[in-house]
């Protein structure tokens, strides 16, 4: 049987390569940092890393690493179980309490990833008599989580409040018992920020709950790094916040749902990814507590990230590159053609800058881009070198 399947799979893979959509995985031989050593092609040796979600540079921060070492000795390597059996330690409850306080929510529940967190919310809270209204550009984990539920599904154009209101009216006209608006806080391919204040206004008007996946915001967006609800002044109006520990908050793995107490209580009883997946490794929980200590004690990392982001965006625009507007650390450099974007990424690696080209199906056809991600770990010299490399790569590509 598999001989036939193998031929089909090989044909599909050939089509992907022919369309310039193949996504190679390069291997790095160093810790995640502002600079890494990349193996498997491209420029040998150390290169500048502008493609990680390591927004605050904490993935190899000495205090975080030290906390992880200490936790490994104290708490062990893993739990070998799920939470409700014998998979909960004090460190897990401590992290849940700290995240609740940090995000201004009543309670928090930990997951092995934010993908699992989003996969466990909708089916638990919504039934066939309910409605979920989702932004068209929401993360794949939200889309997959919604598919697991029996709720009626409505989709509104990206950040389009008029369309959102239309979908809310339709959901109401259909007799929905519960209505849940769900949006990314920051859209990962564009760096655009959701208009949460206006979304909350519509939620109030049409008696809906609001859920935000704030994975690309918590830690550095908002005055205290508490994410897009803080940025828009709606921390007390958002009902559910999902997020990751794998980006700004240390860069390891793990996710969470921070929400109203009753929502979290029900998730502990019914959420399948929580009930049937091993507990977050205690070393990650302990290191995440240290990350929160660093975030709450100083804002130097957030300030440095903002400065690096502003410098990169201004210099790139002065050089004539097409960047999507905004001030987020995700800075998409628009190329258009998938093969051209892939070739530019290869040239940039040869010039000592590690970035990734994104193309269909991750982004729409004809909207290929190089998504540059700034970090607080980058120096001013690093940012300037990256811009110079873009200019050089563009010249080589043209000619």
C-alpha positions in Angstrom: 0.0 0.0 0.0 2.7 2.5 1.0 4.4 2.2 -2.4 1.5 4.0 -4.0 1.3 6.6 -1.2 5.1 7.1 -1.4 4.8 8.1 -5.1 2.0 10.6 -4.2 4.0 12.1 -1.4 7.1 12.5 -3.5 5.1 14.2 -6.3 3.7 16.6 -3.7 7.1 17.4 -2.4 8.4 17.9 -5.9 5.6 20.4 -6.5 6.5 22.3 -3.4 10.2 22.5 -4.4 9.3 23.5 -8.0 7.1 26.4 -6.7 9.9 27.7 -4.6 7.9 26.9 -1.4 10.2 24.4 0.2 11.2 25.3 3.7 14.6 23.9 4.7 15.6 23.6 8.3 19.0 24.9 9.1 20.7 23.6 12.2 22.5 25.9 14.7 25.4 24.6 16.8 25.2 27.2 19.6 22.7 28.4 22.1 19.9 30.7 20.9 21.2 34.2 21.0 21.8 37.4 19.0 24.5 35.5 17.1 24.5 31.8 16.3 26.6 29.4 14.3 24.6 27.9 11.4 25.5 24.5 9.8 24.2 23.0 6.6 24.9 25.6 4.0 25.4 29.3 3.7 28.1 31.4 5.3 30.2 29.3 7.7 30.8 30.4 11.2 29.0 32.9 13.3 26.1 34.9 11.9 23.7 37.5 13.2 20.3 36.0 14.2 17.3 38.0 13.1 14.8 35.3 12.8 14.1 34.1 16.4 11.2 35.1 18.7 13.8 35.8 21.3 12.5 39.3 21.7 14.1 40.1 25.1 17.2 38.1 24.6 16.4 35.9 27.5 16.9 32.5 25.9 20.5 32.3 27.1 20.4 35.0 29.8 22.8 33.9 32.6 20.2 34.4 35.4 17.6 32.4 33.5 20.1 29.6 32.8 21.2 29.6 36.5 17.6 29.3 37.6 17.1 26.4 35.3 20.2 24.6 36.6 19.0 25.1 40.2 15.5 23.9 39.3 16.9 20.8 37.6 18.7 19.8 40.8 15.7 20.6 43.1 12.7 19.5 41.0 14.1 16.9 38.6 13.9 16.6 34.9 10.2 15.8 34.2 6.9 14.8 35.8 6.2 11.6 33.8 2.5 12.3 34.3 -0.4 14.6 33.8 -1.5 17.3 36.3 -4.5 15.6 37.9 -2.7 12.3 38.6 0.8 13.1 40.1 2.1 15.8 37.8 1.7 19.0 39.8 4.6 20.5 41.9 4.7 23.7 43.9 6.6 25.4 41.2 3.7 24.9 38.7 1.3 26.5 41.1 3.7 29.4 41.8 4.1 30.1 38.1 0.3 30.1 37.6 -0.2 32.5 40.4 2.6 34.8 39.1 1.2 34.8 35.6 -2.3 35.6 36.9 -1.0 38.6 38.8 1.3 39.8 36.0 -1.5 39.6 33.4 -4.3 40.9 35.7 -6.4 37.8 35.5 -8.1 35.7 38.2 -6.4 32.4 37.5 -4.0 30.7 35.0 -3.6 27.1 33.8 -0.4 25.8 32.2 -0.1 23.8 29.0 2.8 22.1 27.2 2.5 24.8 24.5 0.2 27.7 23.4 -0.8 25.5 20.5 -2.3 23.1 23.1 -3.7 26.0 25.1 -5.6 27.2 22.0 -6.6 23.7 21.2 -8.1 23.2 24.6 -10.3 26.3 25.0 -13.0 26.2 22.4 -14.2 22.7 22.7 -14.4 23.1 26.5 -16.3 26.4 26.6 -18.5 26.3 23.4 -21.1 23.9 22.1 -23.3 23.6 19.1 -25.6 26.4 20.4 -22.7 28.8 20.7 -20.7 31.0 18.2 -17.1 31.9 17.8 -16.1 35.0 15.8 -12.5 34.8 14.7 -10.1 37.2 12.9 -9.2 36.0 9.4 -5.5 36.1 10.1 -5.5 34.3 13.5 -2.8 31.8 14.2 -3.2 28.3 13.0 -3.6 27.0 16.5 -6.7 29.1 17.0 -8.1 27.9 13.7 -7.4 24.2 14.7 -8.8 24.8 18.1 -12.0 26.2 16.7 -12.3 23.2 14.4 -12.4 20.9 17.4 -15.5 22.6 18.8 -19.1 22.3 17.5 -19.7 26.0 17.8 -20.9 28.0 14.8 -18.0 29.7 13.1 -17.9 33.3 11.9 -14.8 35.0 10.4 -14.2 38.7 10.1 -11.6 40.5 7.9 -8.3 41.2 9.6 -8.9 44.0 12.2 -12.0 45.1 10.4 -14.4 46.3 13.1 -17.3 46.9 10.7 -17.1 43.3 9.6 -16.7 42.1 13.1 -19.9 43.9 14.0 -21.7 42.3 11.0 -20.6 38.8 12.2 -21.7 39.6 15.8 -25.1 40.6 14.5 -25.4 37.4 12.4 -24.4 35.3 15.4 -27.0 37.0 17.5 -29.7 36.6 14.9 -28.9 32.9 14.8 -29.7 32.6 18.5 -26.2 31.9 19.8 -26.2 31.2 23.5 -22.6 32.3 24.0 -20.5 34.4 21.7 -16.7 34.5 21.8 -14.6 36.9 19.8 -11.0 35.6 19.4 -8.0 37.5 17.9 -4.3 37.5 18.0 -2.9 40.4 20.0 -0.2 40.8 17.4 -0.4 39.1 14.1 2.8 37.1 13.7 3.3 37.5 9.9 2.6 41.2 9.8 3.4 42.7 13.2 0.0 44.4 13.2 -1.7 44.9 16.6 -5.3 44.1 17.1 -7.6 47.1 18.0 -8.6 45.6 21.4 -10.3 48.6 22.9 -12.8 48.8 20.0 -13.2 45.0 20.0 -14.1 45.1 23.7 -16.6 47.9 23.0 -18.3 45.7 20.4 -18.2 42.7 22.8 -20.0 44.8 25.4 -22.6 46.0 22.9 -23.3 42.4 21.6 -22.9 40.5 24.9 -19.8 38.6 23.8 -16.6 37.4 25.5 -13.2 38.4 24.3 -10.2 36.0 23.9 -6.7 37.2 22.9 -3.7 35.1 21.9 -0.9 37.4 23.0 2.1 35.2 22.3 3.9 37.9 20.3 3.3 40.6 22.9 3.6 39.5 26.5 6.9 40.5 27.9 7.6 43.6 25.9 4.4 45.2 24.6 2.7 47.7 26.9 4.2 49.9 29.6 4.9 47.0 31.9 5.3 44.3 29.2 1.9 42.8 30.0 0.8 42.7 26.3 -1.8 44.2 24.1 -4.5 44.4 26.8 -2.2 46.7 28.8 -1.3 48.6 25.7 -4.9 49.4 25.0 -6.0 49.8 28.6 -8.4 46.8 28.6 -6.8 44.4 31.0 -10.0 44.2 33.0 -12.2 43.7 29.9 -10.5 40.7 28.2 -11.9 37.4 29.4 -9.3 35.0 28.2 -5.6 35.5 27.4 -3.5 32.7 25.9 0.2 32.9 25.5 3.5 31.1 25.3 6.6 30.8 27.5 8.5 30.1 24.3 9.0 33.5 22.9 9.8 36.7 24.9 9.3 34.8 28.2 12.6 32.8 28.0 12.2 31.1 24.6 11.8 27.5 25.9 8.3 25.9 25.6 5.0 25.9 27.4 1.8 27.9 27.2 -1.0 29.1 29.4 -4.6 30.3 29.6 -5.1 33.2 31.9 -8.7 34.0 32.4 -11.8 34.4 34.6 -11.6 31.9 37.6 -14.6 29.9 36.4 -13.2 29.5 32.9 -9.9 28.2 34.3 -11.7 25.9 36.7 -13.7 24.3 33.9 -10.5 23.9 31.7 -8.9 21.9 34.5 -11.9 19.5 34.4 -12.6 19.3 30.7 -9.7 20.6 28.5 -8.3 17.6 26.7 -4.7 18.8 26.0 -4.4 19.6 29.7 -5.9 16.3 31.0 -4.0 14.1 28.6 -0.6 15.7 28.1 2.3 15.5 30.4 2.9 18.5 32.7 5.2 21.3 31.7 8.7 20.4 32.7 9.5 21.9 36.2 12.8 23.4 35.0 10.8 25.5 32.5 8.4 26.6 35.2 11.2 27.7 37.5 13.1 29.5 34.8 9.9 31.3 33.8 9.5 32.6 37.3 13.0 34.1 37.0 12.0 35.7 33.7 9.0 37.3 35.5 11.4 38.6 38.2 13.5 40.2 35.5 10.5 41.8 33.8 9.1 43.2 36.9 12.4 44.6 38.3 13.5 46.7 35.3 12.4 47.9 31.8 15.9 48.1 30.2 15.3 45.1 27.9 12.0 46.5 26.6 13.6 49.9 26.0 16.5 48.4 24.1 14.2 46.3 22.0 12.1 49.4 21.1 15.3 51.3 20.2 16.6 48.4 18.0 13.2 48.1 16.3 13.0 51.8 15.5 16.5 51.9 14.1 16.0 48.9 11.8 12.7 50.1 10.5 13.9 53.7 9.8 17.1 52.6 8.1 15.4 50.0 6.0 12.7 52.5 4.8 15.4 55.1 4.1 17.1 52.4 1.9 13.9 52.0 -0.1 12.7 48.6 1.2 9.0 47.9 1.5 8.2 47.2 5.2 4.7 46.7 6.6 4.0 49.7 8.8 4.1 49.6 12.6 6.5 49.7 15.5 6.5 46.1 16.6 9.7 44.0 16.7 8.3 41.9 13.9 9.4 43.8 10.8 8.2 42.1 7.6 10.3 43.0 4.5 7.9 42.5 1.6 9.4 40.7 -1.5 6.3 39.3 -3.3 7.7 36.4 -5.2 8.4 33.3 -3.2 11.5 32.2 -5.1 13.0 35.7 -4.9 12.4 35.9 -1.2 14.1 32.5 -0.7 17.1 33.6 -2.8 17.4 36.8 -0.8 17.4 34.9 2.5 20.2 32.7 1.1 22.2 35.8 0.1 21.7 37.4 3.5 23.0 34.3 5.2 26.1 34.5 3.0 26.5 38.1 4.2 26.3 36.9 7.8 22.6 37.6 8.6 20.3 34.6 9.4 16.7 35.3 8.4 13.9 33.2 7.0 11.7 33.8 3.9 8.0 33.1 4.4 5.8 32.1 1.5 2.5 30.3 0.8 0.8 28.7 2.6 2.2 30.5 5.7 1.3 33.9 4.0 -1.0 34.5 1.0 0.2 33.9 -2.6 2.2 36.8 -3.9 2.9 38.1 -0.5 6.2 36.4 0.2 8.4 38.2 2.7 11.4 38.1 5.0 10.2 38.4 8.5 12.9 40.2 10.5 12.6 39.9 14.3 14.5 42.3 16.5 15.8 41.4 19.9 17.0 43.3 22.9 20.2 41.2 22.6 21.1 42.9 19.4 23.6 45.8 19.5 23.3 48.9 17.5 26.2 47.6 15.4 24.3 44.4 14.8 21.2 46.2 13.5 23.3 48.4 11.2 25.1 45.4 9.8 21.8 43.7 9.1 20.5 46.7 7.1 23.8 46.9 5.2 23.5 43.2 4.4 20.0 43.7 3.0 21.3 46.5 0.7 24.1 44.2 -0.5 21.9 41.2 -1.1 19.3 43.3 -3.0 22.1 44.5 -5.3 23.3 41.0 -6.0 19.8 39.8 -6.6 19.2 42.5 -9.1 22.3 41.9 -10.9 
